Amino acid sequence: MQDDISGWSEWQRNFAEIDEITSPSELHGLLTGIVCVTQAPTREEWLNILMTLNVPELEQDALALLADESEDVAHALSEDELDYLPLLPDDEHLLADRVQALADWCAGVVLGFGLASGHIRTDEMELIEHLQDVAAVEFEDSDNDEEGEISYQELYEFVRLIPVSLSIGRKKVTVAESSLLQHSHAKSKQQAAPTDSNAIVEMFTPHRPS
């Protein structure tokens, strides 16, 4: 299966049971959104990033997987060949599952980018809105046909390279220089105080249909 080649199977094994994250595709989108803004996070930085999202501590192998993928994504986003690929299940999965995974990935990119950058520039707003639109897509039984497959592929190609556009021309900062860890820093100083990062999470999380 292509899932083994793309890495989906490995991500499914390592991350599918994390209740705080909708799916491995959302986590990959989160990683991608972060790497649009920052240098590739290390294992230790991933541990801290996930802590800000209240994700339980992961095994070292899972953290290493995130760190390695961060390096790969950072490289792909800087390449002229435009070969960045979202991490999604292959076409042996039901169309409904693939559509949901694409929506999850888009939501993850928006969240990661917002958390890392702390704000959205005017020239980035339209790109973020495109991602939010796809994150809110609902699959209906009537879409499960050849036309639905074509629509899925069109959506995929439409959003696939948005992270490249968000990344190009941006000077990458370290994780420490970004707004990613503001939440944990603020908690260590004042447990009861609301934090900027909480506001960012709320602001940049697309409203998904129930």
Buried (B, 14 or more C-beta within 10 A) or exposed (E): EEBEEBBBBBBBEBBEEBEEBBBBBBBBBBBBBBBBBBBBBBBEBBBBBBBBBEBEEBEEEBBBBBBEBBBBBBEBBEEEEEEBEBBBBBEEBEBBBBBBBBBBBBBBBBBBBBBBBBEBEEEBEEBBEBBBBBBBBEBEEEBBEEEBBEBBEEBBEEBBBBBBBBBEEBEBBEBEEBBBBBBBBBBEEEEEEEBEBEEBBEEBBBEBEE
